[in-house]
Amino acid sequence: MDSPVGAIPAVGQHLLGAGGKRLRPMLALLAARASQASVDVAIAVGVAAELIHTATLYHDDVVDDGRVRRGRPAARMVYGNGIVVLVGDFCLARALETVANTGELPVVQSLAACVTEMAEGEVAQLQNAGNAEATVDDYLGVIDRKTAALIAWCARIGGVHGPALDGPLARYGRALGRAFQIADDILDCAVDESVAGKSVGHDLMEGKLTLPVLLACDADARVRDRLRAELGEHGVSPTATAEILRLVRDAGGVERARAEAAKLADDAMAELDVLPPSPFREALRDLARLSVHRVT
């Protein structure tokens, strides 16, 4: 994030210095060690992935009018929307530069495809917002592009392996990415904000229907009926959100979503059998398990 333009390092530090899980860089490095790929390429992939993830957070906060990110005021609240959007673009450019410097054309090509897919996911999510008739398939299509694509790119280490390893690692990453996002959406339906580690109901207030809500709709028609009555162009009011989330929990939406996340984690772990036994392979398995049971 270094730059002679003063605002860029300051805006970058505002978010990057606030913490975060660093899931994507960790995944790239573990996958490289487990598959005996180049650690130098894995570092570049991990850095690029964290920059891209950071860019999406900057852009999301502008699109969604976000006010808090990682426990502090969102960067847009401090620096303004314009600068934050442009620094997000700077992050994307730096990510492309980072992988280009590896000299590995497949890594550059696969990143370009990944970023394209992520942009499609963001647009699909925005178009689906406020749609009370959204389906589970609609939701899965969004998270597969928006979240799972980048996680799968890291698990593949940018595509440095041949088909024998690239396919299983890509499937591991896709399943892990889906499970991770579903777990995040479960937290947004939590009863207690101290358990979620953040404010709850944010997605519904923005008009985004996540898997616990959609599975509750399938289980109990009253949930869908309430959504049709309350969901407007600008989402759901805080009061109605609390009531709908209660219906979602009563209909078993949270438990059903958690079961789906657990199945995806099992699917992810099964793909790792192609790798030789090592502590790194076991760490990748642990990562899949923890993705389902995390509390923040």
Salt bridges, closest charged atoms under 4 A:
GLU50 OE2 - ARG22 NH1 3.01
ASP60 OD2 - LYS146 NZ 3.79
ASP61 OD1 - ARG69 NH2 2.77
ASP64 OD2 - LYS208 NZ 2.97
ASP65 OD2 - ARG67 NH2 3.41
ASP65 OD1 - ARG76 NH2 2.94
ASP89 OD1 - HIS59 NE2 3.34
GLU97 OE1 - ARG94 NH1 2.79
GLU117 OE2 - ARG174 NH1 2.97
GLU120 OE1 - ARG145 NE 3.87
GLU122 OE1 - LYS146 NZ 3.91
GLU133 OE2 - ARG228 NE 2.73
ASP144 OD2 - ARG174 NH1 3.29
ASP144 OD1 - ARG178 NE 3.34
ASP166 OD1 - ARG156 NE 2.76
ASP184 OD1 - LYS198 NZ 3.41
ASP184 OD1 - ARG294 NH2 3.35
GLU206 OE2 - HIS202 NE2 2.54
GLU206 OE1 - LYS208 NZ 2.79
ASP220 OD2 - ARG222 NH2 2.79
ASP225 OD1 - ARG228 NH1 3.02
GLU230 OE2 - ARG226 NE 3.32
GLU243 OE2 - ARG226 NH1 3.94
GLU243 OE2 - ARG246 NH2 2.67
ASP250 OD2 - ARG246 NH1 2.70
ASP267 OD2 - LYS263 NZ 3.23
GLU271 OE2 - ARG171 NE 3.14
ASP273 OD1 - ARG285 NH2 2.51
GLU282 OE2 - ARG281 NE 3.41
GLU282 OE2 - ARG285 NH1 2.94
ASP286 OD1 - ARG289 NH1 2.72
